[in-house]
Amino acid sequence: MTTMARSQPTASTARRPRIGVDFHTFDGIFQGSRSHLLGVYREAVRTALDIDFVFFVGDPERLRREDPAFSLPNVTLVRMKHRSAFARLGWQLAWAQLRHRIDLLHVQYRLPLLPLGPCAVTVHDVLFETHPQYFSAGFARMARWTGRWAARHARLLFTVSDYSRSEMMRLYGLAQERIHVTCNAVDSSRFLPGRQGMDLVRRRGLTPGRYLCTVGRIEPRKNHLKILQAYALLVEQHGPALAQHGMALPPLVVIGQRDFGDQAVFDEVRRLGIETQVVFLETVTDEELPALIRHARVFTYLSLAEGFGMPVLEAMACSVPVITSNTTALPEVAGDAALLVDPEDAQTISLAMARLMLDPWMSADLGRRGVEQAARFRWTSAARSLVSAFRQHFNLEPPLEEQPQPWPDHLAPIQQRAPSYRVLSWPNAA
C-alpha cells in the first residue's frame, strides 16, 4: 500500500480530523453503492474543507483523472490492493486505519473484524433480513450477523432512505436519531432530458423513442420474469391497438449483467416466443447508459425489494415516464411522478405499458413530474447530512448557513401539477 497524493502539512494538521473511506467499489462494476460513494463524497470534500479525507482505492490515478474533486488539498488518495472481502475486513482496513492515523473509518455495510479505531458504516438496506429469499442462504446468514454487529457498534450509522431507516429501527431496536439518512441522487450533468446520445442509441441498432427499457442485474430480485411476461401480454393484447395508432410494437431493451438465477430469464424469453423482440445489453459503457435511458419510450423497474432504487431516479431525471413497484423504498423515490404497480401482477404491468404507449399526454405529464421529483434528491443534501454527522462526532463548530442551491439550468419550471398517478387501477387499456 503506497500513498499517491497527500495534502501539504500545516501547523494545524494534527488537530484536523482524518476520515478514512473504503473506496474499493470505485474500481468495481457500476452499482448503487459505487454511485452513492462517488456522489456523496464528491460534494463532501468540497463542503468540509476543515476535514482531511483519506480514500483507500485501487486506482488513484483514474479517480483523480475522472473527478477533479478528488484532487482538492484536503484529499489524500491511497492505493490499496484488491483482496478478498475476508482479507479487506480482516486486516487490510484495520492496518490502513492505524498506518494513516485515521480518526474515523467509513465503510459500507459491515465493519472490519478487528477495527483499530472508531468506524462509521453506511447500511444501504437490510433486505438480507426482510427478503432473504433473494440471497443465498450463506450470504444471508453472514449479512445478518455482520449487519447487526455494524448497526450496534458503529460510532456513526448511515442509510440511504427513510424506508431503510425505519426497517433498521424496527429490526435492531435503534432510535431514529441514531441513523442519519444520506439519500441517493443522480448526476444531473449526465442524466438529463434532451437529444444527447442519439447516435449511441442508433449504434446499438435501436431507434430513439421507440423502445421500452429496464436496467438491473439479471437476478431474481430484479423481477425480469414478470417484466417479460408483461411484455408478452403487451404484444398479445395491445398490439392491435398500437397498430391502429400507427405504432410499431417497440422492442424491450434489458440492460444488466448476468447474475445468479439468470438462466431462468433467457428460458422465459424462449418460452414466451419473444426472442426477436427482446434485446439484452450486458455490457454498456458509462457514456451509453444515460443515452439508452434518455431515449426510451417507457422505463420499467419492477424490482421486488429495494433499499432505494437508483435507476428510477435516473430515468425520471431524463424525463422518461416510469413504471415501478409499489413496494419497499420505491414509492419513496418515485413520489407521484411514476405509475406504481404490483410487481407480481404481469397483467397490471402490461396495462401500464400500454397506457403510456397510447396516452401521450400522460407520458409527457409523468416526464415533467419525474424531472421535478428527481431534482428533490441532491448529492449536496446528502453530503450536508454526512458532514454534519462527522462534525457532531468530532465536536467541530458548524459552518455558516449555506445558501439554497439553484436548480441546474436544464430544469425547466413545472407550470402545472395534474392529479396523482400513485396507484394504477384502470379497468382496461382503451
Secondary structure as UniProt FT lines:
FT   STRAND          2..5
FT   TURN            11..12
FT   HELIX           13..15
FT   STRAND          18..22
FT   HELIX           24..27
FT   HELIX           32..47
FT   TURN            49..50
FT   STRAND          52..57
FT   HELIX           60..66
FT   HELIX           68..71
FT   TURN            73..74
FT   STRAND          75..79
FT   HELIX           85..87
FT   HELIX           88..92
FT   HELIX           93..99
FT   TURN            100..101
FT   STRAND          104..108
FT   STRAND          119..122
FT   HELIX           127..130
FT   HELIX           132..134
FT   HELIX           137..153
FT   STRAND          156..159
FT   HELIX           162..172
FT   HELIX           176..178
FT   STRAND          179..181
FT   TURN            188..190
FT   TURN            196..197
FT   HELIX           198..203
FT   TURN            204..205
FT   TURN            208..209
FT   STRAND          212..215
FT   HELIX           220..222
FT   HELIX           224..233
FT   HELIX           234..238
FT   HELIX           239..244
FT   TURN            245..246
FT   STRAND          252..255
FT   TURN            260..262
FT   HELIX           263..272
FT   HELIX           275..277
FT   STRAND          278..281
FT   TURN            286..287
FT   HELIX           288..294
FT   STRAND          298..301
FT   HELIX           310..317
FT   TURN            318..319
FT   STRAND          322..325
FT   TURN            328..329
FT   HELIX           330..334
FT   TURN            335..336
FT   STRAND          339..341
FT   TURN            343..344
FT   HELIX           346..358
FT   HELIX           360..375
FT   HELIX           379..394
FT   TURN            409..410
//
